[in-house]
Amino acid sequence: MLELYIGNKNYSSWSLRTWLLLRHFDIPFTEHLVSVAGRDHNPALKLIAGNGRVPSLHDDGFQVWESIAIAEYLAEKYPQMWPSDPKARARARSIAAEMHAGFAKLRTAMPMNLKLKLRGKPAEADVQRDIDRIVELWTEARSQFASGDGPWLFGDFSVADAMYAPIAWRLHIYNVSLPAVAAAYRDALLAHPAMVEWYEAALLESEAHEKYDCLAEVYGGAR
Ligand SMILES: N[C@@H](CCC(=O)N[C@@H](CS)C(=O)NCC(=O)O)C(=O)O
């Protein structure tokens, strides 16, 4: 039996990736929500995952942690989670790994807080570099690999889409303007029924994290 330990839906962008993957592919699992708001390095998390963080997947008690490792573990059971063409699959893995390892400036400057919608302001140069690289990745994948009607990076939904799902929220929350192809892809992610389900559950959460909630003021926006 698969059990997924996730953090607060309002804040936990890493949790969203693995949860969305399971939901998109309609894989049965039990969800356990663990509070991470305001509790960096919560020792209780050590019981759930070796790295003391969420998400963590338990398969009949066997623990898998780190979102990319969870995705790979699931993809061994459900190979349709990656594109079937070897070159498309390699590219999807490259860009998923780039997300897992990178974009720290953007993630720090624009944390996920689904209860915010900000007017936005010009991004700092290093944050804008992250945004430009993401736009480049999305645009190349859509033009080179997304044959057919599917709105996803490689046509059909894959691990790569799940990895970038929280970026769609960040670009939306912080009101970042995007070229047409990237904007259409962001909107496809935001309209995914499981993303809407996650968002609606996040709005019902009462726990607040001061560090993230003060950003409305910083960005001159309104909730
Ligand atoms: N690289 C990890 C990042 C996981 C992570 O940072 N999770 C945060 C929540 S989004 C967390 O568990 N924070 C609680 C803590 O550090 O105690 C992954 O891909 O799963």
PDBQT file of the ligand as one rigid body, heavy atoms in Angstrom, charges set to zero:
ROOT
HETATM    1  N1  LIG A 301      14.755  18.198  -1.998  1.00  0.00    +0.000 N 
HETATM    2  C1  LIG A 301      13.603  17.804  -1.204  1.00  0.00    +0.000 C 
HETATM    3  C2  LIG A 301      13.004  19.051  -0.580  1.00  0.00    +0.000 C 
HETATM    4  C3  LIG A 301      11.978  18.727   0.487  1.00  0.00    +0.000 C 
HETATM    5  C4  LIG A 301      11.649  19.910   1.383  1.00  0.00    +0.000 C 
HETATM    6  O1  LIG A 301      12.424  20.881   1.508  1.00  0.00    +0.000 OA
HETATM    7  N2  LIG A 301      10.494  19.835   2.028  1.00  0.00    +0.000 N 
HETATM    8  C5  LIG A 301      10.066  20.867   2.975  1.00  0.00    +0.000 C 
HETATM    9  C6  LIG A 301       8.594  21.174   2.753  1.00  0.00    +0.000 C 
HETATM   10  S1  LIG A 301       8.231  21.736   1.108  1.00  0.00    +0.000 SA
HETATM   11  C7  LIG A 301      10.186  20.351   4.403  1.00  0.00    +0.000 C 
HETATM   12  O2  LIG A 301       9.974  19.172   4.642  1.00  0.00    +0.000 OA
HETATM   13  N3  LIG A 301      10.498  21.237   5.371  1.00  0.00    +0.000 N 
HETATM   14  C8  LIG A 301      10.479  20.882   6.748  1.00  0.00    +0.000 C 
HETATM   15  C9  LIG A 301      11.812  20.842   7.419  1.00  0.00    +0.000 C 
HETATM   16  O3  LIG A 301      12.841  21.153   6.756  1.00  0.00    +0.000 OA
HETATM   17  O4  LIG A 301      11.819  20.521   8.614  1.00  0.00    +0.000 OA
HETATM   18  C10 LIG A 301      12.604  17.069  -2.105  1.00  0.00    +0.000 C 
HETATM   19  O5  LIG A 301      12.737  17.157  -3.325  1.00  0.00    +0.000 OA
HETATM   20  O6  LIG A 301      11.719  16.340  -1.607  1.00  0.00    +0.000 OA
ENDROOT
TORSDOF 0
